[in-house]
Amino acid sequence: MPSRYIDRGIIKWAPFNALNGYSTMLKEMKFRTRKNKKPILSDDEYQTLNLNIQQAIRENLEVEIEYYENGYIKYGFGKIKKLDFIHKLLILSTNEKIPAIDVLSLEIAS
């Protein structure tokens, strides 16, 4: 008599979402654990940052900006379009608005 067993192969090991919300909770926990505290800049770093901003504006150069946002260090690239002193924002040519207090470094692109 032939066997009626049909092998499902890898299907029997395929994961499924047995607990509602478990996968979203894991994603949120991974997001939270990767957060960092905002680095504190020294006076020398602020001076270098200030000089680089002045040179980039004066010569209309492209810059690479490293800034802090919600626990993560992010990067921006472009020319400095405007410094908004009222709202304390650095506005790039890509219309990206970065709070001046969150800028960690600014390098002039070659």
N, CA, C and O atoms as a GROMACS GRO file, in nm:
protein
  440
    1MET      N    1   0.083  -0.116   0.000
    1MET     CA    2   0.000   0.000   0.000
    1MET      C    3   0.090   0.125   0.000
    1MET      O    4   0.179   0.135   0.084
    2PRO      N    5   0.068   0.221  -0.094
    2PRO     CA    6   0.151   0.340  -0.101
    2PRO      C    7   0.130   0.430   0.021
    2PRO      O    8   0.022   0.436   0.079
    3SER      N    9   0.237   0.500   0.056
    3SER     CA   10   0.232   0.590   0.171
    3SER      C   11   0.157   0.718   0.132
    3SER      O   12   0.171   0.768   0.021
    4ARG      N   13   0.078   0.770   0.225
    4ARG     CA   14   0.000   0.892   0.199
    4ARG      C   15   0.072   1.016   0.254
    4ARG      O   16   0.018   1.127   0.249
    5TYR      N   17   0.192   0.996   0.307
    5TYR     CA   18   0.268   1.108   0.364
    5TYR      C   19   0.321   1.198   0.254
    5TYR      O   20   0.384   1.151   0.159
    6ILE      N   21   0.295   1.328   0.267
    6ILE     CA   22   0.344   1.427   0.173
    6ILE      C   23   0.435   1.522   0.251
    6ILE      O   24   0.391   1.588   0.345
    7ASP      N   25   0.561   1.526   0.212
    7ASP     CA   26   0.657   1.612   0.282
    7ASP      C   27   0.633   1.758   0.244
    7ASP      O   28   0.626   1.793   0.126
    8ARG      N   29   0.620   1.842   0.345
    8ARG     CA   30   0.597   1.985   0.322
    8ARG      C   31   0.728   2.060   0.304
    8ARG      O   32   0.727   2.180   0.277
    9GLY      N   33   0.840   1.993   0.318
    9GLY     CA   34   0.970   2.057   0.297
    9GLY      C   35   0.996   2.165   0.400
    9GLY      O   36   0.977   2.145   0.520
   10ILE      N   37   1.039   2.279   0.352
   10ILE     CA   38   1.075   2.389   0.441
   10ILE      C   39   0.954   2.464   0.497
   10ILE      O   40   0.967   2.543   0.590
   11ILE      N   41   0.840   2.441   0.441
   11ILE     CA   42   0.720   2.512   0.484
   11ILE      C   43   0.693   2.487   0.633
   11ILE      O   44   0.647   2.577   0.702
   12LYS      N   45   0.722   2.367   0.682
   12LYS     CA   46   0.693   2.337   0.821
   12LYS      C   47   0.780   2.419   0.917
   12LYS      O   48   0.747   2.431   1.035
   13TRP      N   49   0.891   2.475   0.868
   13TRP     CA   50   0.978   2.556   0.952
   13TRP      C   51   0.961   2.706   0.928
   13TRP      O   52   1.033   2.786   0.988
   14ALA      N   53   0.869   2.744   0.844
   14ALA     CA   54   0.848   2.886   0.814
   14ALA      C   55   0.794   2.956   0.938
   14ALA      O   56   0.699   2.908   1.000
   15PRO      N   57   0.852   3.070   0.976
   15PRO     CA   58   0.803   3.141   1.094
   15PRO      C   59   0.669   3.208   1.067
   15PRO      O   60   0.632   3.235   0.953
   16PHE      N   61   0.599   3.234   1.174
   16PHE     CA   62   0.473   3.305   1.162
   16PHE      C   63   0.458   3.396   1.282
   16PHE      O   64   0.530   3.380   1.382
   17ASN      N   65   0.370   3.488   1.275
   17ASN     CA   66   0.348   3.585   1.381
   17ASN      C   67   0.248   3.528   1.482
   17ASN      O   68   0.128   3.558   1.476
   18ALA      N   69   0.297   3.444   1.572
   18ALA     CA   70   0.210   3.376   1.667
   18ALA      C   71   0.156   3.472   1.774
   18ALA      O   72   0.042   3.458   1.818
   19LEU      N   73   0.238   3.566   1.814
   19LEU     CA   74   0.196   3.662   1.917
   19LEU      C   75   0.170   3.797   1.851
   19LEU      O   76   0.259   3.853   1.787
   20ASN      N   77   0.051   3.847   1.866
   20ASN     CA   78   0.016   3.975   1.804
   20ASN      C   79   0.102   4.087   1.862
   20ASN      O   80   0.113   4.101   1.984
   21GLY      N   81   0.162   4.166   1.775
   21GLY     CA   82   0.240   4.281   1.816
   21GLY      C   83   0.382   4.248   1.859
   21GLY      O   84   0.459   4.340   1.890
   22TYR      N   85   0.419   4.123   1.862
   22TYR     CA   86   0.553   4.084   1.908
   22TYR      C   87   0.661   4.138   1.814
   22TYR      O   88   0.762   4.190   1.861
   23SER      N   89   0.641   4.126   1.685
   23SER     CA   90   0.744   4.172   1.590
   23SER      C   91   0.758   4.325   1.594
   23SER      O   92   0.870   4.376   1.582
   24THR      N   93   0.648   4.398   1.610
   24THR     CA   94   0.658   4.544   1.618
   24THR      C   95   0.726   4.585   1.747
   24THR      O   96   0.799   4.684   1.749
   25MET      N   97   0.703   4.511   1.855
   25MET     CA   98   0.769   4.541   1.982
   25MET      C   99   0.920   4.518   1.969
   25MET      O  100   0.998   4.597   2.022
   26LEU      N  101   0.960   4.411   1.900
   26LEU     CA  102   1.102   4.385   1.881
   26LEU      C  103   1.169   4.495   1.799
   26LEU      O  104   1.279   4.538   1.831
   27LYS      N  105   1.102   4.541   1.694
   27LYS     CA  106   1.157   4.650   1.612
   27LYS      C  107   1.174   4.776   1.695
   27LYS      O  108   1.276   4.844   1.683
   28GLU      N  109   1.075   4.807   1.778
   28GLU     CA  110   1.083   4.927   1.862
   28GLU      C  111   1.195   4.915   1.964
   28GLU      O  112   1.265   5.013   1.991
   29MET      N  113   1.213   4.797   2.020
   29MET     CA  114   1.321   4.776   2.118
   29MET      C  115   1.458   4.791   2.052
   29MET      O  116   1.548   4.849   2.111
   30LYS      N  117   1.475   4.739   1.930
   30LYS     CA  118   1.600   4.755   1.857
   30LYS      C  119   1.627   4.902   1.828
   30LYS      O  120   1.741   4.948   1.838
   31PHE      N  121   1.521   4.975   1.792
   31PHE     CA  122   1.534   5.118   1.764
   31PHE      C  123   1.580   5.192   1.889
   31PHE      O  124   1.668   5.277   1.881
   32ARG      N  125   1.522   5.160   2.004
   32ARG     CA  126   1.556   5.230   2.129
   32ARG      C  127   1.696   5.197   2.178
   32ARG      O  128   1.766   5.284   2.229
   33THR      N  129   1.739   5.071   2.163
   33THR     CA  130   1.869   5.032   2.216
   33THR      C  131   1.985   5.090   2.136
   33THR      O  132   2.096   5.098   2.187
   34ARG      N  133   1.963   5.130   2.014
   34ARG     CA  134   2.069   5.187   1.932
   34ARG      C  135   2.086   5.337   1.954
   34ARG      O  136   2.177   5.398   1.897
   35LYS      N  137   2.001   5.398   2.034
   35LYS     CA  138   2.011   5.541   2.057
   35LYS      C  139   2.134   5.574   2.140
   35LYS      O  140   2.177   5.495   2.224
   36ASN      N  141   2.190   5.692   2.114
   36ASN     CA  142   2.308   5.740   2.186
   36ASN      C  143   2.278   5.874   2.249
   36ASN      O  144   2.184   5.943   2.211
   37LYS      N  145   2.360   5.910   2.347
   37LYS     CA  146   2.349   6.044   2.406
   37LYS      C  147   2.420   6.142   2.312
   37LYS      O  148   2.510   6.105   2.237
   38LYS      N  149   2.377   6.266   2.320
   38LYS     CA  150   2.436   6.368   2.234
   38LYS      C  151   2.579   6.397   2.278
   38LYS      O  152   2.603   6.424   2.396
   39PRO      N  153   2.673   6.391   2.185
   39PRO     CA  154   2.813   6.422   2.219
   39PRO      C  155   2.828   6.569   2.259
   39PRO      O  156   2.760   6.656   2.206
   40ILE      N  157   2.918   6.593   2.351
   40ILE     CA  158   2.946   6.730   2.395
   40ILE      C  159   3.073   6.776   2.324
   40ILE      O  160   3.176   6.710   2.328
   41LEU      N  161   3.063   6.892   2.259
   41LEU     CA  162   3.176   6.945   2.184
   41LEU      C  163   3.263   7.033   2.273
   41LEU      O  164   3.213   7.101   2.363
   42SER      N  165   3.393   7.030   2.246
   42SER     CA  166   3.486   7.116   2.320
   42SER      C  167   3.487   7.255   2.257
   42SER      O  168   3.431   7.277   2.150
   43ASP      N  169   3.552   7.348   2.325
   43ASP     CA  170   3.562   7.484   2.272
   43ASP      C  171   3.638   7.486   2.139
   43ASP      O  172   3.604   7.562   2.049
   44ASP      N  173   3.740   7.403   2.127
   44ASP     CA  174   3.817   7.396   2.002
   44ASP      C  175   3.731   7.344   1.887
   44ASP      O  176   3.741   7.394   1.775
   45GLU      N  177   3.646   7.246   1.915
   45GLU     CA  178   3.558   7.192   1.811
   45GLU      C  179   3.456   7.296   1.767
   45GLU      O  180   3.425   7.306   1.649
   46TYR      N  181   3.405   7.375   1.863
   46TYR     CA  182   3.312   7.482   1.828
   46TYR      C  183   3.382   7.589   1.742
   46TYR      O  184   3.324   7.642   1.648
   47GLN      N  185   3.506   7.618   1.775
   47GLN     CA  186   3.583   7.717   1.699
   47GLN      C  187   3.605   7.669   1.554
   47GLN      O  188   3.587   7.745   1.459
   48THR      N  189   3.644   7.543   1.539
   48THR     CA  190   3.664   7.484   1.406
   48THR      C  191   3.533   7.484   1.327
   48THR      O  192   3.531   7.517   1.209
   49LEU      N  193   3.425   7.446   1.394
   49LEU     CA  194   3.293   7.446   1.332
   49LEU      C  195   3.256   7.586   1.283
   49LEU      O  196   3.207   7.601   1.171
   50ASN      N  197   3.278   7.685   1.365
   50ASN     CA  198   3.247   7.823   1.329
   50ASN      C  199   3.329   7.870   1.209
   50ASN      O  200   3.275   7.934   1.119
   51LEU      N  201   3.458   7.839   1.208
   51LEU     CA  202   3.544   7.880   1.096
   51LEU      C  203   3.502   7.811   0.966
   51LEU      O  204   3.500   7.874   0.860
   52ASN      N  205   3.468   7.683   0.975
   52ASN     CA  206   3.424   7.610   0.854
   52ASN      C  207   3.292   7.664   0.800
   52ASN      O  208   3.274   7.673   0.679
   53ILE      N  209   3.200   7.700   0.888
   53ILE     CA  210   3.072   7.759   0.844
   53ILE      C  211   3.096   7.892   0.774
   53ILE      O  212   3.040   7.918   0.668
   54GLN      N  213   3.181   7.975   0.833
   54GLN     CA  214   3.211   8.105   0.773
   54GLN      C  215   3.274   8.089   0.635
   54GLN      O  216   3.237   8.159   0.541
   55GLN      N  217   3.369   7.997   0.622
   55GLN     CA  218   3.435   7.976   0.493
   55GLN      C  219   3.338   7.920   0.390
   55GLN      O  220   3.340   7.962   0.274
   56ALA      N  221   3.252   7.828   0.431
   56ALA     CA  222   3.157   7.767   0.338
   56ALA      C  223   3.056   7.871   0.287
   56ALA      O  224   3.019   7.868   0.169
   57ILE      N  225   3.013   7.961   0.372
   57ILE     CA  226   2.919   8.065   0.330
   57ILE      C  227   2.989   8.167   0.240
   57ILE      O  228   2.936   8.207   0.137
   58ARG      N  229   3.107   8.208   0.281
   58ARG     CA  230   3.181   8.311   0.206
   58ARG      C  231   3.217   8.264   0.066
   58ARG      O  232   3.208   8.342  -0.030
   59GLU      N  233   3.258   8.136   0.052
   59GLU     CA  234   3.303   8.086  -0.078
   59GLU      C  235   3.199   7.999  -0.148
   59GLU      O  236   3.227   7.942  -0.254
   60ASN      N  237   3.080   7.988  -0.090
   60ASN     CA  238   2.970   7.909  -0.146
   60ASN      C  239   3.013   7.765  -0.177
   60ASN      O  240   2.997   7.717  -0.289
   61LEU      N  241   3.067   7.699  -0.076
   61LEU     CA  242   3.120   7.564  -0.092
   61LEU      C  243   3.020   7.460  -0.040
   61LEU      O  244   2.936   7.488   0.045
   62GLU      N  245   3.032   7.338  -0.095
   62GLU     CA  246   2.950   7.229  -0.046
   62GLU      C  247   3.011   7.174   0.082
   62GLU      O  248   3.133   7.170   0.098
   63VAL      N  249   2.923   7.132   0.173
   63VAL     CA  250   2.969   7.083   0.302
   63VAL      C  251   2.905   6.948   0.335
   63VAL      O  252   2.798   6.913   0.285
   64GLU      N  253   2.973   6.875   0.421
   64GLU     CA  254   2.919   6.753   0.478
   64GLU      C  255   2.895   6.781   0.626
   64GLU      O  256   2.988   6.816   0.699
   65ILE      N  257   2.771   6.766   0.669
   65ILE     CA  258   2.734   6.799   0.806
   65ILE      C  259   2.698   6.672   0.881
   65ILE      O  260   2.623   6.588   0.832
   66GLU      N  261   2.754   6.661   1.000
   66GLU     CA  262   2.719   6.553   1.090
   66GLU      C  263   2.639   6.616   1.204
   66GLU      O  264   2.686   6.711   1.268
   67TYR      N  265   2.517   6.565   1.229
   67TYR     CA  266   2.433   6.625   1.331
   67TYR      C  267   2.358   6.518   1.411
   67TYR      O  268   2.346   6.403   1.368
   68TYR      N  269   2.310   6.559   1.526
   68TYR     CA  270   2.242   6.470   1.620
   68TYR      C  271   2.092   6.493   1.610
   68TYR      O  272   2.045   6.607   1.610
   69GLU      N  273   2.016   6.382   1.601
   69GLU     CA  274   1.870   6.394   1.595
   69GLU      C  275   1.805   6.273   1.661
   69GLU      O  276   1.824   6.159   1.617
   70ASN      N  277   1.730   6.297   1.765
   70ASN     CA  278   1.652   6.193   1.835
   70ASN      C  279   1.733   6.070   1.872
   70ASN      O  280   1.686   5.957   1.856
   71GLY      N  281   1.853   6.090   1.923
   71GLY     CA  282   1.934   5.977   1.967
   71GLY      C  283   2.024   5.917   1.862
   71GLY      O  284   2.097   5.823   1.892
   72TYR      N  285   2.021   5.969   1.741
   72TYR     CA  286   2.101   5.914   1.633
   72TYR      C  287   2.186   6.022   1.569
   72TYR      O  288   2.148   6.139   1.567
   73ILE      N  289   2.300   5.983   1.516
   73ILE     CA  290   2.386   6.075   1.443
   73ILE      C  291   2.354   6.059   1.295
   73ILE      O  292   2.362   5.949   1.240
   74LYS      N  293   2.320   6.170   1.233
   74LYS     CA  294   2.281   6.169   1.092
   74LYS      C  295   2.376   6.258   1.013
   74LYS      O  296   2.456   6.334   1.070
   75TYR      N  297   2.367   6.248   0.882
   75TYR     CA  298   2.457   6.323   0.794
   75TYR      C  299   2.377   6.397   0.687
   75TYR      O  300   2.274   6.348   0.640
   76GLY      N  301   2.426   6.515   0.651
   76GLY     CA  302   2.366   6.594   0.545
   76GLY      C  303   2.474   6.644   0.451
   76GLY      O  304   2.591   6.652   0.489
   77PHE      N  305   2.435   6.677   0.329
   77PHE     CA  306   2.530   6.722   0.229
   77PHE      C  307   2.466   6.831   0.145
   77PHE      O  308   2.350   6.818   0.107
   78GLY      N  309   2.539   6.935   0.116
   78GLY     CA  310   2.489   7.043   0.031
   78GLY      C  311   2.558   7.174   0.063
   78GLY      O  312   2.649   7.180   0.145
   79LYS      N  313   2.512   7.277  -0.002
   79LYS     CA  314   2.563   7.412   0.024
   79LYS      C  315   2.476   7.477   0.131
   79LYS      O  316   2.357   7.449   0.142
   80ILE      N  317   2.538   7.563   0.209
   80ILE     CA  318   2.461   7.635   0.312
   80ILE      C  319   2.383   7.746   0.242
   80ILE      O  320   2.441   7.841   0.190
   81LYS      N  321   2.252   7.732   0.244
   81LYS     CA  322   2.164   7.828   0.177
   81LYS      C  323   2.141   7.949   0.267
   81LYS      O  324   2.139   8.063   0.220
   82LYS      N  325   2.122   7.922   0.397
   82LYS     CA  326   2.088   8.031   0.487
   82LYS      C  327   2.115   7.990   0.631
   82LYS      O  328   2.103   7.873   0.667
   83LEU      N  329   2.152   8.088   0.712
   83LEU     CA  330   2.159   8.070   0.856
   83LEU      C  331   2.043   8.150   0.915
   83LEU      O  332   2.041   8.272   0.906
   84ASP      N  333   1.949   8.081   0.975
   84ASP     CA  334   1.833   8.147   1.034
   84ASP      C  335   1.862   8.172   1.182
   84ASP      O  336   1.855   8.081   1.264
   85PHE      N  337   1.896   8.298   1.215
   85PHE     CA  338   1.935   8.332   1.351
   85PHE      C  339   1.815   8.336   1.445
   85PHE      O  340   1.831   8.314   1.565
   86ILE      N  341   1.698   8.363   1.393
   86ILE     CA  342   1.578   8.370   1.477
   86ILE      C  343   1.540   8.232   1.528
   86ILE      O  344   1.516   8.214   1.648
   87HIS      N  345   1.534   8.135   1.437
   87HIS     CA  346   1.495   7.999   1.475
   87HIS      C  347   1.616   7.910   1.503
   87HIS      O  348   1.601   7.792   1.536
   88LYS      N  349   1.737   7.967   1.488
   88LYS     CA  350   1.863   7.894   1.511
   88LYS      C  351   1.870   7.768   1.426
   88LYS      O  352   1.892   7.658   1.477
   89LEU      N  353   1.852   7.787   1.294
   89LEU     CA  354   1.856   7.676   1.199
   89LEU      C  355   1.964   7.698   1.095
   89LEU      O  356   1.996   7.812   1.060
   90LEU      N  357   2.019   7.589   1.047
   90LEU     CA  358   2.112   7.590   0.936
   90LEU      C  359   2.035   7.528   0.820
   90LEU      O  360   1.997   7.411   0.827
   91ILE      N  361   2.012   7.604   0.713
   91ILE     CA  362   1.932   7.556   0.600
   91ILE      C  363   2.025   7.528   0.483
   91ILE      O  364   2.100   7.614   0.438
   92LEU      N  365   2.018   7.404   0.435
   92LEU     CA  366   2.102   7.362   0.323
   92LEU      C  367   2.032   7.386   0.190
   92LEU      O  368   1.912   7.415   0.186
   93SER      N  369   2.107   7.373   0.082
   93SER     CA  370   2.052   7.391  -0.052
   93SER      C  371   1.950   7.282  -0.084
   93SER      O  372   1.870   7.298  -0.176
   94THR      N  373   1.952   7.173  -0.011
   94THR     CA  374   1.855   7.064  -0.029
   94THR      C  375   1.728   7.090   0.052
   94THR      O  376   1.642   7.002   0.064
   95ASN      N  377   1.716   7.211   0.108
   95ASN     CA  378   1.605   7.254   0.194
   95ASN      C  379   1.594   7.173   0.323
   95ASN      O  380   1.488   7.168   0.385
   96GLU      N  381   1.702   7.111   0.362
   96GLU     CA  382   1.708   7.039   0.489
   96GLU      C  383   1.737   7.142   0.597
   96GLU      O  384   1.831   7.220   0.586
   97LYS      N  385   1.655   7.142   0.703
   97LYS     CA  386   1.671   7.237   0.812
   97LYS      C  387   1.727   7.164   0.934
   97LYS      O  388   1.665   7.071   0.986
   98ILE      N  389   1.845   7.207   0.976
   98ILE     CA  390   1.914   7.142   1.087
   98ILE      C  391   1.927   7.243   1.201
   98ILE      O  392   1.980   7.352   1.181
   99PRO      N  393   1.879   7.207   1.320
   99PRO     CA  394   1.899   7.298   1.435
   99PRO      C  395   2.048   7.318   1.460
   99PRO      O  396   2.125   7.222   1.464
  100ALA      N  397   2.089   7.443   1.477
  100ALA     CA  398   2.231   7.476   1.492
  100ALA      C  399   2.291   7.408   1.614
  100ALA      O  400   2.408   7.372   1.613
  101ILE      N  401   2.213   7.392   1.718
  101ILE     CA  402   2.265   7.331   1.841
  101ILE      C  403   2.296   7.182   1.823
  101ILE      O  404   2.371   7.125   1.902
  102ASP      N  405   2.239   7.119   1.721
  102ASP     CA  406   2.259   6.977   1.698
  102ASP      C  407   2.373   6.945   1.603
  102ASP      O  408   2.406   6.828   1.584
  103VAL      N  409   2.434   7.046   1.543
  103VAL     CA  410   2.545   7.022   1.449
  103VAL      C  411   2.668   6.978   1.528
  103VAL      O  412   2.710   7.045   1.622
  104LEU      N  413   2.725   6.864   1.488
  104LEU     CA  414   2.842   6.809   1.556
  104LEU      C  415   2.971   6.841   1.481
  104LEU      O  416   3.073   6.873   1.542
  105SER      N  417   2.965   6.832   1.348
  105SER     CA  418   3.083   6.868   1.269
  105SER      C  419   3.039   6.912   1.131
  105SER      O  420   2.933   6.873   1.082
  106LEU      N  421   3.122   6.993   1.070
  106LEU     CA  422   3.095   7.043   0.936
  106LEU      C  423   3.228   7.042   0.862
  106LEU      O  424   3.320   7.116   0.897
  107GLU      N  425   3.235   6.960   0.760
  107GLU     CA  426   3.356   6.950   0.678
  107GLU      C  427   3.327   7.002   0.539
  107GLU      O  428   3.221   6.976   0.482
  108ILE      N  429   3.423   7.075   0.485
  108ILE     CA  430   3.408   7.127   0.349
  108ILE      C  431   3.441   7.016   0.253
  108ILE      O  432   3.548   6.955   0.260
  109ALA      N  433   3.348   6.988   0.161
  109ALA     CA  434   3.365   6.880   0.064
  109ALA      C  435   3.468   6.919  -0.040
  109ALA      O  436   3.476   7.034  -0.082
  110SER      N  437   3.546   6.822  -0.081
  110SER     CA  438   3.650   6.847  -0.182
  110SER      C  439   3.596   6.834  -0.321
  110SER      O  440   3.669   6.851  -0.418
   0.00000   0.00000   0.00000
